[in-house]
């Protein structure tokens, strides 16, 4: 089976300094890969590189027919959807218009999240945090991507909402054969839906497990969160976010 995305010997970071070292993995159609690890381990840095928001220092990323240095918009045109930890909602627009601007039919969104059916006329800024994230994920999955990148879907949300989001991701993998790379802090929950888990420590692979093995070794996975990490990845991500904010302004 041909992989949807293949990463070989990837080094990436900030200002030419690597904070992710020698990362390699493949994700096949219908497979969910979860990146786990403590804050500062390099998970979001990895996602930014996969999305084309950070250049590679070394190694390669193979996705569709795009080059390793292709920007996000070219990857999106080739079937990649990227959900960041910041909810992508137009707060002044209704939920329905948020879907329309993303090219997603309202019925498609309601199929994924029936909870949104009665909220179509509500402005994005008045939706709860959980509803905003459902809207964000519905827009991403409604385009039926080949690859979904999802960074911290569960951030700040109630456990029941987290389950709904992860169930939708698993359903897209099973029914649409979407390949998924996701970052999650809720290891117990995420591993229920995962085929492959990589635990990162200080920008390197600490554990590389099948989903089944990761569920059996949850103690080892959680122990990785207790490993002290340097702040290089977290500092670099903050620097990039500030730069992007200044550029947007």
DRENPA-3360 file (N, C-alpha, C; in nm, 2 decimals, always signed):
BEGIN
1 = XXXXXXXX = +0.08/-0.12/+0.00/+0.00/+0.00/+0.00/+0.09/+0.12/+0.00 ~ +0.06/+0.22/-0.09/+0.13/+0.34/-0.09/+0.09/+0.43/+0.02 ~ +0.19/+0.49/+0.09/+0.16/+0.58/+0.20/+0.11/+0.72/+0.14 ~ +0.02/+0.78/+0.22/-0.03/+0.92/+0.19/+0.08/+1.02/+0.21 ~ +0.15/+1.01/+0.33/+0.26/+1.09/+0.36/+0.38/+1.01/+0.41 ~ +0.50/+1.04/+0.37/+0.62/+0.97/+0.41/+0.72/+1.08/+0.45 ~ +0.77/+1.06/+0.57/+0.87/+1.15/+0.63/+1.00/+1.07/+0.65 ~ +1.11/+1.11/+0.59/+1.24/+1.04/+0.60/+1.35/+1.13/+0.65;
9 = XXXXXXXX = +1.40/+1.10/+0.77/+1.52/+1.16/+0.82/+1.50/+1.31/+0.84 ~ +1.38/+1.36/+0.89/+1.35/+1.50/+0.89/+1.42/+1.57/+1.01 ~ +1.49/+1.68/+0.98/+1.54/+1.77/+1.08/+1.47/+1.90/+1.05 ~ +1.42/+1.97/+1.15/+1.35/+2.10/+1.12/+1.36/+2.18/+1.25 ~ +1.35/+2.31/+1.24/+1.36/+2.39/+1.36/+1.35/+2.54/+1.32 ~ +1.42/+2.62/+1.39/+1.40/+2.77/+1.38/+1.54/+2.83/+1.36 ~ +1.55/+2.93/+1.27/+1.67/+3.00/+1.24/+1.79/+2.91/+1.21 ~ +1.75/+2.80/+1.14/+1.86/+2.71/+1.10/+1.90/+2.61/+1.21;
17 = XXXXXXXX = +1.84/+2.62/+1.33/+1.88/+2.53/+1.44/+1.78/+2.42/+1.45 ~ +1.81/+2.29/+1.44/+1.71/+2.19/+1.45/+1.66/+2.17/+1.59 ~ +1.53/+2.15/+1.61/+1.48/+2.11/+1.74/+1.40/+1.98/+1.72 ~ +1.38/+1.93/+1.60/+1.33/+1.80/+1.57/+1.44/+1.73/+1.49 ~ +1.48/+1.61/+1.54/+1.60/+1.54/+1.48/+1.56/+1.40/+1.43 ~ +1.59/+1.38/+1.30/+1.59/+1.25/+1.24/+1.46/+1.18/+1.26 ~ +1.35/+1.24/+1.23/+1.22/+1.19/+1.24/+1.18/+1.12/+1.11 ~ +1.13/+1.00/+1.12/+1.08/+0.92/+1.00/+0.95/+0.85/+1.04;
25 = XXXXXXXX = +0.86/+0.85/+0.95/+0.74/+0.77/+0.96/+0.66/+0.77/+0.83 ~ +0.57/+0.68/+0.81/+0.48/+0.67/+0.70/+0.34/+0.66/+0.76 ~ +0.24/+0.73/+0.69/+0.10/+0.71/+0.72/+0.03/+0.67/+0.60 ~ -0.04/+0.56/+0.61/-0.12/+0.50/+0.50/-0.26/+0.55/+0.50 ~ -0.33/+0.53/+0.39/-0.48/+0.56/+0.39/-0.55/+0.50/+0.50 ~ -0.63/+0.57/+0.57/-0.71/+0.52/+0.68/-0.64/+0.50/+0.81 ~ -0.52/+0.54/+0.82/-0.44/+0.52/+0.94/-0.43/+0.65/+1.02 ~ -0.43/+0.64/+1.15/-0.42/+0.75/+1.24/-0.29/+0.74/+1.32;
33 = XXXXXXXX = -0.20/+0.84/+1.30/-0.08/+0.84/+1.38/-0.09/+0.95/+1.48 ~ -0.06/+0.92/+1.60/-0.06/+1.02/+1.71/+0.08/+1.05/+1.76 ~ +0.11/+1.18/+1.76/+0.24/+1.23/+1.82/+0.21/+1.27/+1.97 ~ +0.28/+1.21/+2.06/+0.26/+1.23/+2.20/+0.40/+1.28/+2.26 ~ +0.39/+1.34/+2.38/+0.51/+1.38/+2.45/+0.48/+1.51/+2.53 ~ +0.58/+1.54/+2.61/+0.56/+1.66/+2.70/+0.57/+1.79/+2.62 ~ +0.53/+1.90/+2.68/+0.55/+2.03/+2.62/+0.69/+2.06/+2.59 ~ +0.72/+2.11/+2.47/+0.86/+2.14/+2.43/+0.93/+2.02/+2.36;
41 = XXXXXXXX = +0.85/+1.91/+2.34/+0.92/+1.79/+2.28/+0.93/+1.81/+2.13 ~ +0.87/+1.90/+2.07/+0.88/+1.92/+1.92/+0.76/+1.88/+1.84 ~ +0.65/+1.85/+1.90/+0.53/+1.80/+1.83/+0.47/+1.91/+1.74 ~ +0.45/+2.03/+1.79/+0.39/+2.13/+1.70/+0.49/+2.17/+1.59 ~ +0.62/+2.17/+1.63/+0.72/+2.20/+1.53/+0.72/+2.10/+1.41 ~ +0.70/+1.98/+1.45/+0.68/+1.87/+1.35/+0.56/+1.90/+1.26 ~ +0.45/+1.94/+1.32/+0.33/+1.96/+1.24/+0.34/+2.08/+1.15 ~ +0.41/+2.19/+1.20/+0.44/+2.30/+1.11/+0.52/+2.27/+0.99;
49 = XXXXXXXX = +0.62/+2.18/+1.01/+0.70/+2.13/+0.90/+0.62/+2.05/+0.80 ~ +0.53/+1.96/+0.85/+0.45/+1.88/+0.76/+0.35/+1.97/+0.68 ~ +0.31/+2.07/+0.74/+0.21/+2.16/+0.68/+0.28/+2.26/+0.58 ~ +0.41/+2.26/+0.58/+0.49/+2.36/+0.49/+0.51/+2.49/+0.55 ~ +0.48/+2.51/+0.68/+0.50/+2.64/+0.74/+0.64/+2.66/+0.80 ~ +0.72/+2.55/+0.81/+0.86/+2.55/+0.85/+0.94/+2.48/+0.75 ~ +1.06/+2.54/+0.71/+1.14/+2.47/+0.61/+1.22/+2.35/+0.68 ~ +1.25/+2.25/+0.60/+1.33/+2.14/+0.64/+1.48/+2.18/+0.64;
57 = XXXXXXXX = +1.55/+2.14/+0.74/+1.70/+2.16/+0.75/+1.76/+2.04/+0.67 ~ +1.70/+1.92/+0.69/+1.75/+1.80/+0.63/+1.64/+1.70/+0.62 ~ +1.65/+1.61/+0.52/+1.55/+1.50/+0.51/+1.45/+1.54/+0.40 ~ +1.34/+1.47/+0.40/+1.23/+1.49/+0.30/+1.10/+1.45/+0.35 ~ +1.00/+1.52/+0.29/+0.86/+1.48/+0.31/+0.80/+1.46/+0.18 ~ +0.73/+1.34/+0.16/+0.67/+1.31/+0.04/+0.52/+1.30/+0.06 ~ +0.44/+1.39/-0.01/+0.30/+1.40/+0.00/+0.24/+1.43/-0.13 ~ +0.16/+1.35/-0.19/+0.10/+1.37/-0.32/+0.22/+1.40/-0.42;
65 = XXXXXXXX = +0.21/+1.50/-0.50/+0.31/+1.53/-0.59/+0.38/+1.66/-0.55 ~ +0.37/+1.70/-0.43/+0.43/+1.83/-0.39/+0.57/+1.81/-0.33 ~ +0.65/+1.91/-0.35/+0.79/+1.90/-0.30/+0.80/+1.92/-0.15 ~ +0.91/+1.88/-0.10/+0.93/+1.89/+0.05/+0.92/+2.04/+0.10 ~ +0.96/+2.13/+0.01/+0.96/+2.27/+0.05/+0.83/+2.35/+0.00 ~ +0.73/+2.27/-0.05/+0.61/+2.34/-0.10/+0.53/+2.40/+0.02 ~ +0.48/+2.52/+0.00/+0.40/+2.59/+0.10/+0.27/+2.53/+0.13 ~ +0.20/+2.57/+0.24/+0.08/+2.51/+0.28/-0.03/+2.52/+0.17;
73 = XXXXXXXX = -0.04/+2.63/+0.10/-0.15/+2.64/+0.01/-0.14/+2.53/-0.10 ~ -0.02/+2.50/-0.14/+0.00/+2.40/-0.25/-0.04/+2.26/-0.19 ~ +0.00/+2.24/-0.06/-0.04/+2.11/+0.00/-0.19/+2.10/+0.02 ~ -0.25/+2.21/+0.05/-0.40/+2.21/+0.06/-0.47/+2.18/-0.07 ~ -0.41/+2.23/-0.18/-0.47/+2.20/-0.31/-0.46/+2.05/-0.34 ~ -0.36/+1.99/-0.28/-0.33/+1.85/-0.31/-0.40/+1.75/-0.22 ~ -0.48/+1.81/-0.13/-0.56/+1.73/-0.04/-0.53/+1.72/+0.11 ~ -0.45/+1.82/+0.15/-0.42/+1.83/+0.30/-0.51/+1.93/+0.37;
81 = XXXXXXXX = -0.56/+1.89/+0.48/-0.63/+1.99/+0.57/-0.55/+2.00/+0.70 ~ -0.53/+2.12/+0.75/-0.45/+2.14/+0.87/-0.54/+2.22/+0.97 ~ -0.56/+2.15/+1.09/-0.64/+2.21/+1.20/-0.54/+2.25/+1.31 ~ -0.52/+2.37/+1.33/-0.42/+2.42/+1.43/-0.49/+2.42/+1.57 ~ -0.41/+2.44/+1.67/-0.46/+2.45/+1.81/-0.55/+2.57/+1.83 ~ -0.54/+2.67/+1.74/-0.62/+2.79/+1.75/-0.74/+2.77/+1.66 ~ -0.86/+2.78/+1.71/-0.98/+2.75/+1.64/-1.00/+2.85/+1.52 ~ -1.02/+2.79/+1.40/-1.03/+2.87/+1.28/-1.17/+2.91/+1.25;
89 = XXXXXXXX = -1.22/+3.01/+1.32/-1.36/+3.05/+1.31/-1.37/+3.20/+1.28 ~ -1.46/+3.23/+1.19/-1.49/+3.37/+1.16/-1.60/+3.41/+1.26 ~ -1.56/+3.49/+1.36/-1.65/+3.52/+1.47/-1.77/+3.60/+1.44 ~ -1.76/+3.68/+1.33/-1.87/+3.77/+1.30/-1.97/+3.70/+1.20 ~ -1.93/+3.59/+1.15/-2.02/+3.51/+1.06/-2.09/+3.41/+1.13 ~ -2.21/+3.37/+1.07/-2.29/+3.26/+1.13/-2.22/+3.13/+1.11 ~ -2.26/+3.03/+1.18/-2.20/+2.90/+1.16/-2.22/+2.85/+1.02 ~ -2.34/+2.88/+0.96/-2.36/+2.83/+0.83/-2.27/+2.90/+0.73;
97 = XXXXXXXX = -2.24/+3.03/+0.75/-2.16/+3.11/+0.66/-2.01/+3.06/+0.67 ~ -1.97/+3.03/+0.80/-1.84/+2.97/+0.82/-1.82/+2.84/+0.74 ~ -1.92/+2.76/+0.73/-1.91/+2.64/+0.65/-1.91/+2.67/+0.50 ~ -1.99/+2.77/+0.46/-2.00/+2.81/+0.32/-1.87/+2.86/+0.27 ~ -1.80/+2.94/+0.35/-1.68/+3.00/+0.30/-1.57/+2.90/+0.30 ~ -1.59/+2.79/+0.37/-1.49/+2.68/+0.36/-1.53/+2.57/+0.26 ~ -1.64/+2.60/+0.19/-1.68/+2.51/+0.08/-1.74/+2.38/+0.13 ~ -1.80/+2.38/+0.24/-1.86/+2.26/+0.30/-2.01/+2.28/+0.32;
105 = XXXXXXXX = -2.08/+2.18/+0.28/-2.23/+2.18/+0.29/-2.27/+2.16/+0.43 ~ -2.37/+2.24/+0.47/-2.42/+2.23/+0.61/-2.47/+2.09/+0.65 ~ -2.53/+2.02/+0.55/-2.57/+1.88/+0.58/-2.46/+1.79/+0.61 ~ -2.35/+1.81/+0.54/-2.22/+1.73/+0.57/-2.17/+1.75/+0.71 ~ -2.18/+1.88/+0.75/-2.13/+1.91/+0.89/-2.22/+1.85/+0.99 ~ -2.35/+1.85/+0.97/-2.44/+1.80/+1.06/-2.43/+1.65/+1.07 ~ -2.40/+1.58/+0.96/-2.37/+1.44/+0.96/-2.26/+1.41/+1.05 ~ -2.15/+1.49/+1.05/-2.04/+1.47/+1.14/-2.07/+1.50/+1.28;
113 = XXXXXXXX = -2.14/+1.62/+1.30/-2.17/+1.67/+1.44/-2.32/+1.72/+1.44 ~ -2.41/+1.63/+1.48/-2.55/+1.66/+1.48/-2.58/+1.78/+1.57 ~ -2.49/+1.80/+1.67/-2.50/+1.91/+1.77/-2.51/+2.05/+1.70 ~ -2.45/+2.06/+1.58/-2.44/+2.19/+1.51/-2.57/+2.22/+1.43 ~ -2.66/+2.13/+1.42/-2.78/+2.15/+1.34/-2.87/+2.26/+1.39 ~ -2.88/+2.28/+1.52/-2.96/+2.39/+1.57/-2.89/+2.52/+1.59 ~ -2.76/+2.52/+1.55/-2.68/+2.64/+1.57/-2.64/+2.71/+1.45 ~ -2.70/+2.68/+1.33/-2.65/+2.73/+1.21/-2.66/+2.88/+1.19;
121 = XXXXXXXX = -2.75/+2.95/+1.26/-2.77/+3.09/+1.25/-2.69/+3.17/+1.35 ~ -2.62/+3.09/+1.44/-2.55/+3.16/+1.55/-2.41/+3.20/+1.50 ~ -2.37/+3.32/+1.54/-2.24/+3.37/+1.50/-2.13/+3.29/+1.56 ~ -2.02/+3.28/+1.49/-1.91/+3.20/+1.54/-1.86/+3.24/+1.67 ~ -1.85/+3.37/+1.70/-1.80/+3.42/+1.83/-1.89/+3.39/+1.94 ~ -2.02/+3.35/+1.92/-2.11/+3.32/+2.03/-2.12/+3.16/+2.05 ~ -2.05/+3.09/+1.97/-2.05/+2.94/+1.99/-1.96/+2.91/+2.11 ~ -1.99/+2.80/+2.17/-1.90/+2.75/+2.28/-1.77/+2.71/+2.22;
129 = XXXXXXXX = -1.67/+2.69/+2.31/-1.54/+2.64/+2.26/-1.55/+2.51/+2.19 ~ -1.63/+2.42/+2.24/-1.65/+2.29/+2.18/-1.72/+2.30/+2.04 ~ -1.82/+2.38/+2.03/-1.89/+2.40/+1.91/-1.80/+2.47/+1.80 ~ -1.71/+2.56/+1.85/-1.62/+2.62/+1.75/-1.52/+2.51/+1.70 ~ -1.48/+2.42/+1.79/-1.38/+2.32/+1.74/-1.45/+2.22/+1.65 ~ -1.58/+2.19/+1.68/-1.66/+2.10/+1.59/-1.67/+2.16/+1.45 ~ -1.70/+2.29/+1.45/-1.71/+2.37/+1.33/-1.58/+2.36/+1.25 ~ -1.47/+2.39/+1.32/-1.34/+2.38/+1.26/-1.31/+2.25/+1.20;
137 = XXXXXXXX = -1.33/+2.14/+1.27/-1.31/+2.01/+1.22/-1.40/+1.97/+1.11 ~ -1.53/+2.01/+1.12/-1.63/+1.98/+1.02/-1.58/+2.04/+0.89 ~ -1.53/+2.16/+0.89/-1.48/+2.23/+0.77/-1.37/+2.15/+0.71 ~ -1.28/+2.10/+0.80/-1.16/+2.03/+0.75/-1.20/+1.89/+0.69 ~ -1.28/+1.82/+0.76/-1.32/+1.69/+0.71/-1.42/+1.69/+0.60 ~ -1.50/+1.80/+0.60/-1.61/+1.81/+0.49/-1.55/+1.82/+0.35 ~ -1.42/+1.86/+0.34/-1.36/+1.86/+0.21/-1.30/+1.73/+0.17 ~ -1.32/+1.63/+0.26/-1.27/+1.49/+0.24/-1.12/+1.49/+0.20;
145 = XXXXXXXX = -1.04/+1.54/+0.29/-0.90/+1.54/+0.26/-0.83/+1.41/+0.25 ~ -0.72/+1.40/+0.17/-0.64/+1.28/+0.18/-0.56/+1.27/+0.31 ~ -0.53/+1.39/+0.36/-0.45/+1.39/+0.48/-0.50/+1.50/+0.57 ~ -0.52/+1.47/+0.70/-0.56/+1.56/+0.80/-0.45/+1.58/+0.90 ~ -0.40/+1.70/+0.92/-0.31/+1.73/+1.03/-0.39/+1.80/+1.14 ~ -0.39/+1.75/+1.26/-0.48/+1.80/+1.37/-0.39/+1.82/+1.49 ~ -0.37/+1.95/+1.53/-0.28/+1.98/+1.64/-0.36/+2.02/+1.76 ~ -0.37/+1.94/+1.86/-0.43/+1.97/+1.99/-0.58/+2.00/+1.97;
153 = XXXXXXXX = -0.66/+1.91/+1.91/-0.80/+1.93/+1.90/-0.87/+1.95/+2.03 ~ -0.82/+1.89/+2.13/-0.89/+1.88/+2.26/-0.85/+2.00/+2.36 ~ -0.77/+2.09/+2.31/-0.71/+2.19/+2.40/-0.82/+2.27/+2.47 ~ -0.83/+2.26/+2.60/-0.92/+2.33/+2.69/-1.07/+2.29/+2.68 ~ -1.10/+2.17/+2.63/-1.23/+2.12/+2.61/-1.27/+2.01/+2.71 ~ -1.40/+2.00/+2.73/-1.45/+1.90/+2.82/-1.43/+1.76/+2.76 ~ -1.42/+1.66/+2.85/-1.39/+1.52/+2.80/-1.49/+1.47/+2.70 ~ -1.62/+1.50/+2.72/-1.72/+1.45/+2.62/-1.70/+1.51/+2.49;
161 = XXXXXXXX = -1.66/+1.64/+2.48/-1.64/+1.70/+2.35/-1.52/+1.64/+2.29 ~ -1.41/+1.61/+2.37/-1.29/+1.55/+2.31/-1.32/+1.42/+2.25 ~ -1.41/+1.34/+2.31/-1.45/+1.21/+2.26/-1.52/+1.23/+2.12 ~ -1.61/+1.33/+2.11/-1.68/+1.35/+1.99/-1.59/+1.39/+1.88 ~ -1.49/+1.47/+1.91/-1.39/+1.51/+1.80/-1.31/+1.40/+1.76 ~ -1.26/+1.32/+1.85/-1.17/+1.20/+1.82/-1.25/+1.10/+1.74 ~ -1.38/+1.08/+1.78/-1.46/+0.98/+1.71/-1.48/+1.03/+1.56 ~ -1.50/+1.16/+1.54/-1.51/+1.21/+1.40/-1.38/+1.18/+1.32;
169 = XXXXXXXX = -1.27/+1.20/+1.38/-1.14/+1.18/+1.32/-1.13/+1.03/+1.28 ~ -1.16/+0.94/+1.37/-1.16/+0.80/+1.35/-1.25/+0.76/+1.24 ~ -1.37/+0.81/+1.24/-1.47/+0.78/+1.14/-1.42/+0.82/+1.00 ~ -1.36/+0.94/+0.99/-1.30/+0.99/+0.86/-1.20/+0.89/+0.81 ~ -1.11/+0.84/+0.90/-1.01/+0.75/+0.86/-1.07/+0.62/+0.81 ~ -1.17/+0.57/+0.89/-1.23/+0.44/+0.85/-1.32/+0.44/+0.73 ~ -1.40/+0.55/+0.71/-1.49/+0.56/+0.60/-1.44/+0.63/+0.48 ~ -1.36/+0.73/+0.50/-1.31/+0.81/+0.38/-1.16/+0.77/+0.35;
177 = XXXXXXXX = -1.10/+0.69/+0.43/-0.96/+0.65/+0.41/-0.87/+0.77/+0.43 ~ -0.91/+0.87/+0.50/-0.83/+0.98/+0.53/-0.71/+0.94/+0.62 ~ -0.59/+0.98/+0.58/-0.47/+0.96/+0.67/-0.47/+1.07/+0.77 ~ -0.43/+1.04/+0.89/-0.43/+1.14/+1.00/-0.30/+1.14/+1.07 ~ -0.25/+1.26/+1.09/-0.14/+1.29/+1.19/-0.20/+1.38/+1.29 ~ -0.20/+1.34/+1.42/-0.26/+1.43/+1.52/-0.16/+1.44/+1.64 ~ -0.17/+1.56/+1.70/-0.09/+1.58/+1.83/-0.20/+1.59/+1.94 ~ -0.18/+1.51/+2.05/-0.27/+1.52/+2.16/-0.20/+1.51/+2.29;
185 = XXXXXXXX = -0.25/+1.58/+2.39/-0.20/+1.57/+2.53/-0.28/+1.46/+2.60 ~ -0.40/+1.43/+2.57/-0.48/+1.33/+2.64/-0.44/+1.19/+2.58 ~ -0.34/+1.14/+2.64/-0.29/+1.01/+2.58/-0.39/+0.90/+2.59 ~ -0.45/+0.89/+2.71/-0.55/+0.78/+2.73/-0.66/+0.78/+2.62 ~ -0.71/+0.90/+2.60/-0.82/+0.92/+2.50/-0.77/+0.90/+2.36 ~ -0.66/+0.96/+2.33/-0.61/+0.96/+2.19/-0.58/+0.82/+2.15 ~ -0.52/+0.74/+2.24/-0.48/+0.60/+2.20/-0.59/+0.51/+2.17 ~ -0.71/+0.54/+2.22/-0.83/+0.46/+2.18/-0.85/+0.46/+2.03;
193 = XXXXXXXX = -0.81/+0.56/+1.97/-0.84/+0.58/+1.83/-0.72/+0.58/+1.73 ~ -0.61/+0.53/+1.79/-0.48/+0.54/+1.72/-0.43/+0.41/+1.66 ~ -0.38/+0.41/+1.54/-0.31/+0.29/+1.49/-0.16/+0.29/+1.51 ~ -0.10/+0.41/+1.53/+0.04/+0.42/+1.54/+0.07/+0.54/+1.63 ~ +0.16/+0.52/+1.73/+0.19/+0.63/+1.82/+0.34/+0.65/+1.83 ~ +0.38/+0.78/+1.82/+0.52/+0.81/+1.84/+0.53/+0.91/+1.96 ~ +0.61/+0.87/+2.06/+0.63/+0.95/+2.18/+0.76/+1.03/+2.15 ~ +0.76/+1.16/+2.16/+0.87/+1.24/+2.13/+0.93/+1.29/+2.26;
201 = XXXXXXXX = +1.07/+1.30/+2.27/+1.14/+1.36/+2.38/+1.25/+1.44/+2.33 ~ +1.25/+1.57/+2.37/+1.36/+1.66/+2.32/+1.38/+1.66/+2.17 ~ +1.27/+1.65/+2.10/+1.28/+1.66/+1.95/+1.32/+1.53/+1.89 ~ +1.33/+1.42/+1.96/+1.36/+1.29/+1.91/+1.26/+1.19/+1.94 ~ +1.26/+1.08/+1.87/+1.17/+0.97/+1.89/+1.21/+0.89/+2.02 ~ +1.12/+0.89/+2.12/+1.15/+0.82/+2.24/+1.09/+0.68/+2.23 ~ +0.96/+0.67/+2.18/+0.90/+0.54/+2.16/+0.83/+0.54/+2.03 ~ +0.83/+0.43/+1.96/+0.76/+0.42/+1.83/+0.68/+0.29/+1.84;
209 = XXXXXXXX = +0.55/+0.30/+1.85/+0.46/+0.18/+1.89/+0.34/+0.17/+1.80 ~ +0.30/+0.05/+1.78/+0.16/+0.04/+1.72/+0.06/+0.09/+1.82 ~ -0.06/+0.12/+1.77/-0.16/+0.16/+1.87/-0.19/+0.06/+1.97 ~ -0.19/-0.07/+1.93/-0.22/-0.18/+2.03/-0.11/-0.18/+2.14 ~ +0.01/-0.17/+2.09/+0.12/-0.18/+2.19/+0.12/-0.05/+2.28 ~ +0.09/+0.06/+2.22/+0.09/+0.18/+2.31/-0.02/+0.17/+2.41 ~ -0.13/+0.11/+2.38/-0.24/+0.10/+2.48/-0.20/+0.00/+2.59 ~ -0.12/-0.10/+2.55/-0.07/-0.19/+2.65/+0.04/-0.13/+2.74;
217 = XXXXXXXX = +0.11/-0.03/+2.68/+0.23/+0.03/+2.75/+0.20/+0.17/+2.79 ~ +0.07/+0.20/+2.83/+0.03/+0.33/+2.87/+0.12/+0.39/+2.98 ~ +0.17/+0.31/+3.07/+0.26/+0.35/+3.17/+0.39/+0.41/+3.12 ~ +0.45/+0.34/+3.01/+0.57/+0.39/+2.95/+0.54/+0.52/+2.88 ~ +0.42/+0.53/+2.81/+0.39/+0.65/+2.74/+0.38/+0.77/+2.83 ~ +0.31/+0.75/+2.94/+0.29/+0.86/+3.04/+0.42/+0.89/+3.11 ~ +0.51/+0.80/+3.12/+0.64/+0.83/+3.19/+0.71/+0.93/+3.10 ~ +0.69/+0.93/+2.97/+0.76/+1.02/+2.88/+0.72/+1.16/+2.91;
225 = XXXXXXXX = +0.60/+1.18/+2.96/+0.56/+1.32/+3.00/+0.63/+1.38/+3.12 ~ +0.69/+1.29/+3.20/+0.76/+1.33/+3.32/+0.91/+1.37/+3.28 ~ +0.95/+1.33/+3.16/+1.09/+1.36/+3.12/+1.11/+1.51/+3.10 ~ +1.21/+1.57/+3.17/+1.23/+1.71/+3.15/+1.28/+1.74/+3.01 ~ +1.24/+1.85/+2.96/+1.27/+1.89/+2.82/+1.33/+2.03/+2.82 ~ +1.41/+2.05/+2.72/+1.46/+2.18/+2.70/+1.35/+2.27/+2.63 ~ +1.36/+2.40/+2.63/+1.26/+2.48/+2.58/+1.28/+2.52/+2.44 ~ +1.37/+2.46/+2.37/+1.40/+2.51/+2.23/+1.28/+2.51/+2.14;
233 = XXXXXXXX = +1.20/+2.39/+2.14/+1.09/+2.38/+2.06/+0.98/+2.48/+2.09 ~ +0.95/+2.49/+2.22/+0.85/+2.58/+2.27/+0.88/+2.73/+2.24 ~ +1.01/+2.76/+2.26/+1.06/+2.90/+2.23/+1.05/+2.93/+2.08 ~ +1.09/+2.83/+2.00/+1.08/+2.85/+1.86/+0.94/+2.87/+1.80 ~ +0.85/+2.79/+1.86/+0.71/+2.80/+1.82/+0.65/+2.93/+1.85 ~ +0.69/+2.98/+1.97/+0.64/+3.11/+2.01/+0.70/+3.22/+1.92 ~ +0.82/+3.21/+1.89/+0.89/+3.31/+1.80/+0.82/+3.31/+1.66 ~ +0.79/+3.19/+1.61/+0.72/+3.18/+1.48/+0.58/+3.24/+1.49;
241 = XXXXXXXX = +0.51/+3.21/+1.59/+0.37/+3.26/+1.61/+0.38/+3.42/+1.61 ~ +0.48/+3.47/+1.69/+0.49/+3.62/+1.69/+0.52/+3.68/+1.56 ~ +0.61/+3.61/+1.49/+0.64/+3.66/+1.35/+0.52/+3.66/+1.26 ~ +0.44/+3.54/+1.26/+0.33/+3.53/+1.18/+0.22/+3.64/+1.22 ~ +0.21/+3.67/+1.35/+0.12/+3.77/+1.39/+0.16/+3.91/+1.34 ~ +0.29/+3.94/+1.35/+0.34/+4.07/+1.30/+0.32/+4.08/+1.15 ~ +0.34/+3.97/+1.08/+0.32/+3.97/+0.93/+0.17/+3.99/+0.90 ~ +0.09/+3.93/+0.97/-0.06/+3.94/+0.95/-0.10/+4.09/+0.97;
249 = X = -0.04/+4.15/+1.07/-0.08/+4.29/+1.10/-0.03/+4.38/+1.00;
% end
